[in-house]
């Protein structure tokens, strides 16, 4: 079996490591990871929640221990980490896998699922001198793990990401100027409200000497720089601190921004997979960054998709049916958490009518990991008499049944350019 994973981020690498471990004795399984760019150290602060730890324990226990040793333990039991540390750890373990090959500077430009034996995948590799080499290969499976602006999502005709109308800048400093050394006294993190968003400071000094990262967000899309995003900070000391961190950062960090987007899950569009193509991580269910659950859900995807594929290999079940079963298992859980994180994110900007505090039952369900019950508890938030999510538990159960009954195979002809994630 030949499997092409598009995207060398957290979801793609976690799935590659997970599947490689599960099929280690099967020499006929070949896993290719295709990444559009080189592996740089750019990235935001990453929250490894308890459910992500449960999944990583299944995927790669030694990596989980490595991350715990360098992360900052949070009151929730999660860990705060630099994003690139998580990615680099997964990348190192993926490179050790004998049946995993990683291609960088390579894009998927088209894919045709013939509905018979294979998928024809056309790849474009850009060399250092700018030369583009195109090749078409046969694959048994195509996995879209290429982020919120996924090209594979476009290939299968799934709806594109939806903007949350929030600009975001990120940066990190390994060597603070003397006049900013007091930042290292901040306990773990500090969130400062601005007129149009938030400015966050994350202190990793206790585990990574002198390392600090920051994030600036703005709901005003007319704001052009992170300095403008600081407008409205009331405390002069906070304003001076935020400005100092921006000034000490690189020009690239001050200029590069993303517009945060999500990928809603609903009955009409479903998960997005089709035939022998499926989606994982942000390509399937990108969340608002509220409680650090996006990466952890991606790790859950990796575990459960691995189980679905190995189950198929050990039975007469078609691979199409195995992928649809995986999507059906994930739909309600990811939809519930996605909607929850949107509410919490908006309440952080002061646009929601109330704050949302999880009930103990819901918190336990969120943090349970890959083997959590399919349906969430009825009460999600303290003070609610019933699940506040639209449609409630009955609608969620109906969604699950309908998704499970979706067609398990199809013939599709697809073509698109790989976009930046």
C-alpha positions as CSV (number, residue, x, y, z in Angstrom):
1,X,0.0,0.0,0.0
2,X,1.3,3.4,-1.0
3,X,0.1,6.4,1.1
4,X,0.8,10.1,0.3
5,X,0.4,12.5,3.2
6,X,0.2,16.1,2.0
7,X,1.6,18.4,4.7
8,X,4.6,18.1,7.0
9,X,3.1,19.9,9.9
10,X,2.0,18.4,13.2
11,X,-1.0,16.4,11.8
12,X,0.9,14.9,8.8
13,X,4.1,14.0,10.7
14,X,2.1,12.6,13.6
15,X,0.1,10.4,11.3
16,X,3.2,9.2,9.5
17,X,4.9,8.2,12.7
18,X,1.7,6.6,14.0
19,X,1.0,4.5,10.9
20,X,4.7,3.6,10.5
21,X,4.7,2.2,14.0
22,X,1.5,0.2,13.4
23,X,2.6,-1.4,10.1
24,X,6.3,-1.7,11.0
25,X,6.3,-5.4,10.1
26,X,4.6,-4.8,6.7
27,X,7.3,-4.1,4.1
28,X,4.6,-3.4,1.5
29,X,3.5,-0.2,3.1
30,X,5.2,3.0,1.8
31,X,4.5,6.4,3.3
32,X,5.4,9.6,1.5
33,X,5.1,13.0,3.3
34,X,5.0,15.9,0.8
35,X,5.8,19.3,2.3
36,X,5.5,22.5,0.2
37,X,8.3,24.4,2.1
38,X,11.5,23.7,3.9
39,X,11.3,23.0,7.6
40,X,11.9,26.4,9.3
41,X,11.6,27.3,13.0
42,X,8.8,29.7,12.6
43,X,5.7,29.0,14.7
44,X,3.6,30.1,17.6
45,X,3.2,28.9,21.1
46,X,1.7,25.4,21.2
47,X,-0.6,24.0,23.9
48,X,-0.4,20.3,24.4
49,X,-3.6,19.5,26.2
50,X,-4.3,16.3,28.1
51,X,-6.2,14.7,25.2
52,X,-3.2,15.4,23.0
53,X,-0.9,13.7,25.6
54,X,-3.1,10.6,25.5
55,X,-2.9,10.5,21.7
56,X,0.9,11.1,21.7
57,X,1.3,8.3,24.3
58,X,-0.2,6.0,21.6
59,X,1.8,7.5,18.7
60,X,5.3,8.0,20.2
61,X,5.7,7.7,24.0
62,X,9.3,8.8,24.0
63,X,8.5,12.0,22.2
64,X,5.8,12.8,24.8
65,X,8.4,12.5,27.5
66,X,10.8,14.7,25.6
67,X,8.1,17.4,25.2
68,X,7.2,17.2,28.9
69,X,10.8,17.8,29.8
70,X,11.0,21.0,27.9
71,X,7.4,22.3,28.3
72,X,5.8,24.5,30.9
73,X,3.3,22.6,33.0
74,X,0.0,24.4,33.1
75,X,-2.7,24.2,35.8
76,X,-4.9,22.3,33.4
77,X,-2.3,19.5,33.2
78,X,-1.4,20.6,29.7
79,X,2.0,21.8,28.6
80,X,3.0,25.1,26.9
81,X,5.7,24.6,24.2
82,X,7.2,26.4,21.3
83,X,5.4,25.1,18.2
84,X,8.6,24.3,16.3
85,X,9.8,22.0,19.2
86,X,6.8,19.8,18.7
87,X,7.2,19.8,14.9
88,X,10.9,19.1,15.1
89,X,10.4,16.3,17.5
90,X,7.9,14.6,15.2
91,X,10.1,15.3,12.2
92,X,13.1,13.6,13.9
93,X,11.0,10.5,14.7
94,X,9.4,10.4,11.2
95,X,12.9,10.5,9.6
96,X,13.9,7.4,11.7
97,X,10.9,5.4,10.3
98,X,12.2,3.1,7.5
99,X,9.0,3.1,5.6
100,X,8.6,7.0,5.6
101,X,10.1,9.2,2.9
102,X,9.9,13.0,3.3
103,X,9.9,15.4,0.3
104,X,10.3,19.2,0.8
105,X,9.6,22.0,-1.6
106,X,7.1,19.7,-3.3
107,X,3.5,20.5,-4.1
108,X,0.5,18.4,-5.1
109,X,-1.1,20.0,-8.1
110,X,-3.6,17.4,-9.1
111,X,-5.1,14.1,-8.1
112,X,-7.4,11.7,-9.9
113,X,-9.2,8.9,-8.0
114,X,-10.0,6.4,-10.7
115,X,-12.2,4.4,-8.3
116,X,-10.5,1.2,-9.3
117,X,-7.0,0.5,-8.0
118,X,-5.1,3.8,-7.4
119,X,-5.0,7.5,-7.3
120,X,-2.9,9.4,-9.8
121,X,-1.1,12.2,-7.9
122,X,0.9,14.9,-9.8
123,X,3.7,16.5,-7.9
124,X,5.8,19.5,-8.6
125,X,9.2,19.8,-6.9
126,X,11.0,23.1,-7.0
127,X,14.8,22.9,-6.8
128,X,17.2,25.4,-5.3
129,X,17.8,27.1,-8.7
130,X,14.1,27.5,-9.3
131,X,13.7,24.6,-11.7
132,X,10.3,22.9,-11.4
133,X,10.2,19.1,-12.0
134,X,6.8,17.5,-12.5
135,X,6.0,13.8,-11.9
136,X,2.9,11.7,-11.6
137,X,2.8,8.8,-9.2
138,X,0.3,6.1,-8.3
139,X,-1.0,6.1,-4.7
140,X,-3.5,4.0,-2.8
141,X,-4.4,6.7,-0.4
142,X,-4.1,10.5,-0.3
143,X,-4.3,12.2,3.1
144,X,-4.7,16.0,3.3
145,X,-2.8,17.3,6.4
146,X,-1.9,20.6,4.8
147,X,-3.5,23.0,7.1
148,X,-6.5,25.4,7.1
149,X,-6.0,26.5,3.5
150,X,-5.5,22.9,2.4
151,X,-5.0,22.1,-1.3
152,X,-6.3,18.6,-0.8
153,X,-9.5,20.1,0.6
154,X,-9.8,22.1,-2.6
155,X,-9.1,19.0,-4.7
156,X,-12.1,17.1,-3.2
157,X,-14.3,20.1,-3.7
158,X,-14.9,20.8,0.0
159,X,-15.8,24.3,1.1
160,X,-12.8,26.6,1.8
161,X,-11.8,28.0,5.2
162,X,-13.9,30.8,6.7
163,X,-12.2,33.9,8.0
164,X,-12.6,34.8,11.6
165,X,-11.8,38.4,10.8
166,X,-8.8,38.4,13.1
167,X,-5.2,39.3,12.1
168,X,-2.4,37.6,14.0
169,X,1.3,38.4,14.3
170,X,3.8,36.1,16.2
171,X,7.3,36.3,17.3
172,X,10.0,34.8,19.6
173,X,13.1,36.1,21.3
174,X,16.0,33.9,22.5
175,X,18.1,36.8,23.9
176,X,16.2,39.7,25.6
177,X,17.7,43.1,25.7
178,X,18.7,44.1,29.3
179,X,15.8,46.6,29.6
180,X,13.3,43.8,28.9
181,X,14.9,41.2,31.3
182,X,12.0,41.7,33.7
183,X,9.8,39.8,31.2
184,X,11.4,36.6,32.5
185,X,9.7,37.3,35.9
186,X,6.3,36.9,34.3
187,X,4.7,33.6,35.5
188,X,4.1,31.5,32.4
189,X,2.1,34.0,30.4
190,X,0.3,37.3,30.4
191,X,-2.6,38.4,28.2
192,X,-3.2,42.1,27.7
193,X,-6.4,43.4,26.2
194,X,-6.2,46.0,23.4
195,X,-8.9,48.0,21.7
196,X,-9.3,45.5,18.9
197,X,-7.8,42.3,20.3
198,X,-5.2,40.8,22.6
199,X,-1.4,40.9,23.1
200,X,0.0,37.7,24.7
201,X,3.4,37.1,26.3
202,X,4.6,33.5,27.0
203,X,7.6,33.0,29.2
204,X,9.5,29.7,28.7
205,X,12.5,30.7,30.8
206,X,12.1,28.0,33.4
207,X,12.6,25.3,30.8
208,X,14.4,27.2,27.9
209,X,16.6,29.8,29.4
210,X,15.8,33.3,28.1
211,X,13.2,32.2,25.6
212,X,10.0,34.3,25.3
213,X,7.4,34.4,22.6
214,X,4.5,36.8,21.9
215,X,1.4,37.0,19.8
216,X,-0.6,40.1,18.8
217,X,-4.2,39.8,17.4
218,X,-6.6,42.4,16.1
219,X,-10.3,42.1,15.1
220,X,-9.7,45.3,13.0
221,X,-8.5,44.2,9.6
222,X,-7.5,47.7,8.8
223,X,-4.7,47.5,11.3
224,X,-1.5,47.0,9.3
225,X,1.2,46.5,11.9
226,X,1.4,44.8,15.4
227,X,2.3,48.2,16.8
228,X,-1.1,49.6,15.6
229,X,-2.7,46.5,17.2
230,X,-1.5,47.7,20.6
231,X,-3.9,50.7,20.4
232,X,-6.1,50.8,23.5
233,X,-3.8,49.2,26.1
234,X,-4.6,51.2,29.2
235,X,-1.7,50.4,31.5
236,X,1.4,52.4,30.4
237,X,3.7,49.7,31.7
238,X,2.0,47.0,29.7
239,X,2.1,49.2,26.6
240,X,5.9,49.9,27.1
241,X,6.5,46.2,27.6
242,X,4.6,45.2,24.4
243,X,6.3,47.8,22.3
244,X,9.7,46.8,23.6
245,X,9.1,43.1,22.6
246,X,8.0,44.2,19.1
247,X,11.0,46.4,18.7
248,X,13.4,43.6,19.8
249,X,11.8,41.2,17.3
250,X,12.9,40.7,13.7
251,X,11.4,42.8,10.9
252,X,10.0,39.6,9.3
253,X,8.1,38.8,12.5
254,X,6.7,42.3,12.6
255,X,5.6,42.3,9.0
256,X,4.4,38.7,8.5
257,X,0.8,38.1,9.7
258,X,-2.0,35.6,9.1
259,X,-5.7,36.1,9.0
260,X,-7.1,33.4,11.3
261,X,-9.6,31.1,9.7
262,X,-11.7,28.1,10.7
263,X,-13.2,25.2,8.9
264,X,-16.8,24.6,10.3
265,X,-18.2,21.1,10.3
266,X,-21.9,20.8,9.3
267,X,-24.3,18.3,7.9
268,X,-24.4,19.8,4.4
269,X,-20.7,19.5,3.7
270,X,-19.7,16.7,6.1
271,X,-16.0,16.0,6.9
272,X,-14.8,16.6,3.3
273,X,-13.2,13.3,2.4
274,X,-14.2,11.4,-0.8
275,X,-13.2,8.1,-2.2
276,X,-9.7,7.2,-1.0
277,X,-9.0,10.7,0.1
278,X,-9.5,12.1,3.6
279,X,-8.5,15.1,5.7
280,X,-7.0,15.4,9.1
281,X,-6.0,18.2,11.4
282,X,-6.6,21.8,10.4
283,X,-7.4,20.7,6.9
284,X,-10.6,19.1,8.3
285,X,-11.5,21.1,11.4
286,X,-9.4,24.2,12.0
287,X,-10.3,25.7,15.4
288,X,-10.1,29.2,16.9
289,X,-7.0,29.4,19.1
290,X,-8.7,29.5,22.5
291,X,-7.8,26.6,24.7
292,X,-4.9,25.0,22.7
293,X,-6.9,22.0,21.4
294,X,-6.2,22.2,17.7
295,X,-3.0,20.2,17.7
296,X,-4.3,17.8,20.2
297,X,-7.3,17.0,18.0
298,X,-4.9,16.4,15.1
299,X,-3.0,13.9,17.2
300,X,-6.3,12.1,17.9
301,X,-7.0,12.1,14.2
302,X,-3.6,10.4,13.6
303,X,-4.4,7.6,16.1
304,X,-7.9,6.9,14.9
305,X,-7.0,7.1,11.2
306,X,-4.2,4.6,11.8
307,X,-6.6,2.3,13.5
308,X,-9.1,2.6,10.6
309,X,-6.4,1.8,8.0
310,X,-4.9,-1.2,9.9
311,X,-8.4,-2.5,10.5
312,X,-9.0,-2.4,6.8
313,X,-5.7,-4.2,6.1
314,X,-6.8,-7.0,8.5
315,X,-10.3,-7.5,7.0
316,X,-12.2,-7.5,3.8
317,X,-13.6,-4.0,4.4
318,X,-12.9,-1.6,1.5
319,X,-10.5,1.3,2.2
320,X,-13.2,3.8,1.2
321,X,-15.5,2.4,3.9
322,X,-12.6,2.5,6.5
323,X,-12.0,6.2,5.7
324,X,-15.7,7.1,6.0
325,X,-15.9,5.2,9.3
326,X,-13.0,7.3,10.5
327,X,-14.7,10.5,9.4
328,X,-17.9,9.5,11.1
329,X,-16.2,8.7,14.4
330,X,-14.5,12.1,14.4
331,X,-17.4,14.3,13.2
332,X,-19.4,15.0,16.3
333,X,-16.4,15.3,18.7
334,X,-14.6,17.8,16.4
335,X,-17.8,19.7,15.6
336,X,-18.6,20.1,19.3
337,X,-15.1,21.2,20.3
338,X,-14.9,23.6,17.3
339,X,-18.1,25.3,18.2
340,X,-17.0,25.5,21.9
341,X,-13.7,27.1,21.0
342,X,-15.3,29.7,18.8
343,X,-17.5,30.8,21.7
344,X,-14.6,30.9,24.1
345,X,-12.4,32.9,21.6
346,X,-15.1,35.4,21.0
347,X,-15.7,35.8,24.7
348,X,-12.0,36.7,25.0
349,X,-12.5,39.6,22.7
350,X,-15.4,40.8,24.7
351,X,-18.0,40.2,21.9
352,X,-19.9,37.4,23.6
353,X,-22.7,38.0,26.0
354,X,-21.2,35.6,28.6
355,X,-18.1,33.7,29.5
356,X,-18.0,30.0,29.2
357,X,-16.8,27.7,31.9
358,X,-16.7,24.0,31.2
359,X,-18.6,21.6,33.5
360,X,-16.4,18.8,35.0
361,X,-18.2,16.3,32.8
362,X,-17.5,18.2,29.6
363,X,-13.9,18.8,30.6
364,X,-13.4,15.1,31.3
365,X,-14.8,14.3,27.8
366,X,-12.6,16.9,26.0
367,X,-9.5,15.6,27.7
368,X,-10.3,11.9,27.3
369,X,-8.5,11.6,24.0
370,X,-9.0,9.3,21.1
371,X,-11.2,6.9,23.0
372,X,-13.7,9.5,24.3
373,X,-17.4,8.7,24.0
374,X,-18.8,9.6,20.6
375,X,-21.3,12.0,22.1
376,X,-20.5,14.9,24.4
377,X,-22.1,15.3,27.8
378,X,-25.5,17.1,27.8
379,X,-24.2,19.9,29.9
380,X,-21.1,21.7,28.5
381,X,-21.0,24.9,30.5
382,X,-21.5,25.7,34.2
383,X,-25.0,27.2,34.6
384,X,-26.5,25.6,31.5
385,X,-29.4,23.2,32.0
386,X,-28.7,21.6,28.7
387,X,-26.1,21.5,25.9
388,X,-26.0,25.1,24.5
389,X,-24.7,24.0,21.1
390,X,-27.3,24.5,18.4
391,X,-29.5,21.4,18.0
392,X,-28.3,19.7,21.2
393,X,-27.4,16.1,21.6
394,X,-30.3,14.7,19.5
395,X,-29.1,16.6,16.4
396,X,-25.5,15.5,17.0
397,X,-26.6,11.8,17.1
398,X,-28.5,12.3,13.9
399,X,-25.5,13.8,12.2
400,X,-23.4,10.8,13.2
401,X,-25.9,8.4,11.8
402,X,-26.3,10.2,8.5
403,X,-22.5,10.6,8.0
404,X,-22.0,6.9,8.6
405,X,-24.5,6.3,5.8
406,X,-22.7,8.5,3.2
407,X,-21.4,6.7,0.0
408,X,-18.1,4.9,0.6
409,X,-16.7,5.3,-2.9
410,X,-16.8,7.6,-5.8
411,X,-15.0,8.4,-9.0
412,X,-13.6,11.9,-9.1
413,X,-11.3,14.0,-11.3
414,X,-9.5,16.7,-9.5
415,X,-7.0,19.5,-10.2
416,X,-5.8,22.5,-8.2
417,X,-2.7,24.5,-7.3
418,X,-1.3,24.0,-3.8
419,X,-1.9,27.1,-1.7
420,X,0.0,28.4,1.3
421,X,-1.3,27.0,4.6
